[in-house]
Amino acid sequence: MTDAQAQTTIQELSQKVSYYNEQYYQAHSSEISDYEFDMLLNKLIDLEKQFPQFALPDSPTLRVGGGITKDFVTLTHKRPMLSLSNTYNETELKEFDERIKKLLGDVPYEYICELKFDGVAMSLIYENSLLTNAVTRGDGEQGDDVTTNIKTIRTIPLSIHHQALPQSFEVRGEVVMPHDSFDKINDEIAKENEQREKEGRKLLTFLANPRNATSGTVKMQDSSVVAKRNLMFYGYDFLVDNQVFASHEQSLLALKEAKFNISADYEKCKNIAEVIDFINRWETKRYDLPMDTDGIVVKINDYAQREILGFTSKSPRWAIAYKYKAENAATILASVTFQVGRTGAVTPVANLKPVKLAGTTVKRATLHNANEITRLDLHEGDTVFVQKAGEIIPQVMSVDLSKRPQGVFPIKFVENCPECHTKLIRKEGEVAFICPNEKGCPPQIKGKLEHFISRKAMNIDSLGEKTVETFFATGLVRSVADLYKIKKEDILKFDGFKETSANNILAGIEASKQKPFKNVLFGLGIRFIGETVAEKLTDFFKTIENLQKASLEELTTAPEIGEKIAQSLIEYFKDTDNLALIEDLKNAGLQFTAQNEDKPQLSNKLEGKTFVISGVFAHYERDALKDVIESHGGKVLSGVSGKLNYLLAGENAGGSKLEKAEKLGVQVISESHFLEMIG
């Protein structure tokens, strides 16, 4: 094939594949079979490999992905991506409308109501009618350039051919993962984990929810994996230096004609009453959609009026987000069971008659503790109202007393451990009932084993929970020290374990001996000793011997170590079995001395300043960010308190941390602000 023939064929194939893509994803029409489409696409891919000089900048082969991005470049937004003010009730909506009326005077105005998709905000930059950059929201001022990944999303045009749109503009919208894609990925993970379990390899983690899955997907290094996850993009904002439209609705119609994916469910409302009617209609209707939504965005339609209304430092005055309250559902309480965790805490769980809630079927819900059962005054057969906390974890909120059956008995918290039948105890000042039989209660022992091998502790990635359960049930492993006594012939006795899986398990156990002291201390599962506390203790005391002989007063001199943590350590080291376990682990070769790390001290710009880190950041992983703070003389704390100087908040920062910081008057700073602080 000559160069001229190749160039012509590539152009023709690109047009055909783009057309069929558009018909399938925009018009929901299949004009050719999947096989025929794949043949055309593969032919185009092969030709572009042979003649790369003729590949078009908007080639449909970009949808397939394959590029590897090791580091995402940070770009500054030309216009800040501000957040919206939120409201959860009609009164505040009406107050918002009154403010609009006051600022605009007697001029008539109208609203556009749009569904608020629950995904990842994205800015698409078009130059000379081509998609040049796709940038995450980040901290609102700057975000990550994820263009290679975003080009794989088939509902995003790679080039624009529409007379109403200028050559250069920005489209903002939401990247979302449909429910069917989310479920498919978790099904694939389940199948993969079955094989990994047999081979003694580390199990993959299931995706928690579509929003988090979307956030992780857009930041993946391999764009070919992104392409397979079938993300979608919904545009909701058109931005340009010199506005070419008079209203938001006009821009949405133009974007739709230009083949952008625009939700067809938006509505123009003449007044706040129509807005409230729209919100009420979609409160339950939204669960029929193929993706998650969490509210309604209300915007002034006219662009000139938006200019008059302007912005506050945090959000536009011409828009507000109405957030739906977590959905309640009524169902019957069938029974209450009690679960024992690795620390011995006993948690009551409500077993429910299955009920549909926020798009999923709920059969169980947490009751938290004995106090909650008393507060609810739970009885057998009660009709209870269930809600999803944060729209994720189901919990029982209240009881419909009017439907309580006659003659039913109240639910009583168990007095003895449901697993080992030991009498439960409740320490002064604590809400949880505890099973004190930590050395003989099966779920506590298994929980400690699972905690010990977990990623943030010893990270023995060749061992999974099912394998640990098998080893425990047969008596091969009864404590974490027993892991280091396992031989290959012990493993090969079990069904499904071959030479390779046995070698992987033993290699993983051997490698864990090199984990630092802080991981070992965290892995021991001492009450109240979390990951951050373990690091503080090992940094301060350096050796297990120093920690063992420290008094209550000496322990509380360490950073962030209060009396409760100190007392827990003293009780742990009083126990001769615990001391014997530490000796066994020492003899096995585990690290019980903190190695001196040569951490470079770059400056003292943050000396005396304390930070709590929350969210996802553009420049750093959170662990790396901690090192940066310390290298400039600052300290990183584990929780927000009145003594804290700064909450460093990235994308998806924890709502409870932000709320607490605001209440305590703690300054919240963005990543870009932090970078300015360290120069």
ABEGO torsion letter per residue (X at the ends): XBAAAAAAAAAAAAAAAAAAAAAAAAAGBBABBAAAAAAAAAAAAAAAAABAAABBAABAAAAAEGBBBABBBBBBBABBBBBBBBBABAAAAAAAAAAAAAAAEABBBBBBBBBBBBBBBBBBBBBGGBBABBBBAEAGABBBBAAAAAAABAABBABBBBAABBABBBBBBBBBBBAAAAAAAAAAAAAAAAAAAAAGBBBBBBBABAAAAAAAAAABABAAAAAAAGBBBBBABBBBABBABABAAAAAAAAAAAGBBBBAABBBBABAAAAAAAAAAAAAAAAABABBBAEBBBBBABAAAAAAAEBBAABBAABBBBBBBBBBBBBBBABBBBBBBAAGBBBBBBBBBBBBBGGBBBABBBAGBAAAAAAAGBBBGBBBBBBBBGGABBBBABBBAAABBBGBBBBBBBABBAAAGBBBBBBBGBABBBBABAAABAAAAAAAAAAAABAABAGBAABBAAAAAAAAAAGABABAAAAAABBAAAAAABBGBBAAAAAAAAAAAAAAAABBAAAAAAAAGBBGBBAAAAAAAAAAAGBAAAAAABBAAAAAABBGBBAAAAAAAAAAAABAAAAAAAAAAAAAGBBABBBBBBBBBABAAABGBBBBBBEBBAABBAAAAAAAAAAAGBBBBABBBAABABBBBBBGBBAAAAAAAAAAGBBBBBAAAAAAAAX
